[in-house]
Amino acid sequence: MAASIALITGASSGIGAEFARQLAPECSDLVLVARRRERLDALAGDLEKEFSVRPHVIAKDLSREGASAEVFAETGY
């Protein structure tokens, strides 16, 4: 399988968390972005246990100017 990357915003709850659950078994790299670090860490832990993936967690408020560039820099993609 070719390497695949999914970057999911709003991943701490709702549809973003569900996208993460659906994509985790399909992606070689999973990047979870949201404002709430605690919820992201909990989701990442659940995904790691269930799907043997190690998501990259970025706590960031994307409504803040420059935040998307910071996410890009943190991921290295």
FIDO-43611 format. One record per residue (C-alpha): residue number from 1; residue in one letter; x negated, y, z negated. Coordinates in steps of 0.05 Angstrom, whole numbers. Each point is the difference from the previous one (the first is absolute). Layout:
N
<seq->NUM type->a x->X y->Y z->Z>;
...
END
This chain:
77
<seq->1 type->m x->0 y->0 z->0>;
<seq->2 type->a x->-26 y->69 z->17>;
<seq->3 type->a x->-11 y->49 z->-56>;
<seq->4 type->s x->61 y->42 z->-14>;
<seq->5 type->i x->9 y->61 z->-45>;
<seq->6 type->a x->64 y->27 z->-30>;
<seq->7 type->l x->2 y->67 z->-36>;
<seq->8 type->i x->65 y->7 z->-38>;
<seq->9 type->t x->21 y->66 z->-30>;
<seq->10 type->g x->51 y->5 z->-55>;
<seq->11 type->a x->-21 y->-70 z->-20>;
<seq->12 type->s x->14 y->7 z->-74>;
<seq->13 type->s x->74 y->-16 z->7>;
<seq->14 type->g x->59 y->-11 z->46>;
<seq->15 type->i x->-10 y->-11 z->74>;
<seq->16 type->g x->-74 y->14 z->-5>;
<seq->17 type->a x->-10 y->-56 z->-50>;
<seq->18 type->e x->42 y->-47 z->42>;
<seq->19 type->f x->-42 y->17 z->62>;
<seq->20 type->a x->-62 y->-18 z->-41>;
<seq->21 type->r x->31 y->-67 z->-19>;
<seq->22 type->q x->19 y->-16 z->72>;
<seq->23 type->l x->-68 y->21 z->29>;
<seq->24 type->a x->-46 y->-30 z->-53>;
<seq->25 type->p x->-2 y->-70 z->30>;
<seq->26 type->e x->-12 y->28 z->70>;
<seq->27 type->c x->-55 y->51 z->-12>;
<seq->28 type->s x->-74 y->-9 z->-14>;
<seq->29 type->d x->-2 y->70 z->-31>;
<seq->30 type->l x->57 y->32 z->-38>;
<seq->31 type->v x->-3 y->72 z->-24>;
<seq->32 type->l x->54 y->23 z->-49>;
<seq->33 type->v x->11 y->75 z->-9>;
<seq->34 type->a x->46 y->36 z->-49>;
<seq->35 type->r x->-1 y->49 z->-57>;
<seq->36 type->r x->10 y->-49 z->-57>;
<seq->37 type->r x->-64 y->-38 z->-14>;
<seq->38 type->e x->30 y->-46 z->-52>;
<seq->39 type->r x->54 y->-25 z->47>;
<seq->40 type->l x->-51 y->-9 z->57>;
<seq->41 type->d x->-45 y->-40 z->-45>;
<seq->42 type->a x->58 y->-44 z->-22>;
<seq->43 type->l x->20 y->-12 z->72>;
<seq->44 type->a x->-71 y->-14 z->21>;
<seq->45 type->g x->-6 y->-51 z->-56>;
<seq->46 type->d x->64 y->-34 z->21>;
<seq->47 type->l x->-22 y->-3 z->73>;
<seq->48 type->e x->-69 y->-27 z->-19>;
<seq->49 type->k x->31 y->-57 z->-41>;
<seq->50 type->e x->54 y->-17 z->51>;
<seq->51 type->f x->-38 y->8 z->66>;
<seq->52 type->s x->-74 y->-2 z->-19>;
<seq->53 type->v x->-12 y->69 z->28>;
<seq->54 type->r x->-38 y->57 z->-33>;
<seq->55 type->p x->36 y->65 z->17>;
<seq->56 type->h x->-36 y->66 z->-1>;
<seq->57 type->v x->39 y->47 z->-45>;
<seq->58 type->i x->-1 y->75 z->10>;
<seq->59 type->a x->39 y->45 z->-48>;
<seq->60 type->k x->13 y->63 z->40>;
<seq->61 type->d x->56 y->51 z->8>;
<seq->62 type->l x->5 y->4 z->76>;
<seq->63 type->s x->41 y->64 z->-4>;
<seq->64 type->r x->-63 y->36 z->-22>;
<seq->65 type->e x->-39 y->35 z->55>;
<seq->66 type->g x->-61 y->-40 z->20>;
<seq->67 type->a x->24 y->-64 z->-33>;
<seq->68 type->s x->5 y->-40 z->64>;
<seq->69 type->a x->-72 y->17 z->17>;
<seq->70 type->e x->-21 y->-23 z->-69>;
<seq->71 type->v x->36 y->-67 z->11>;
<seq->72 type->f x->-35 y->-7 z->67>;
<seq->73 type->a x->-68 y->14 z->-33>;
<seq->74 type->e x->14 y->-49 z->-56>;
<seq->75 type->t x->19 y->-57 z->46>;
<seq->76 type->g x->-59 y->7 z->47>;
<seq->77 type->y x->42 y->-21 z->59>;
END
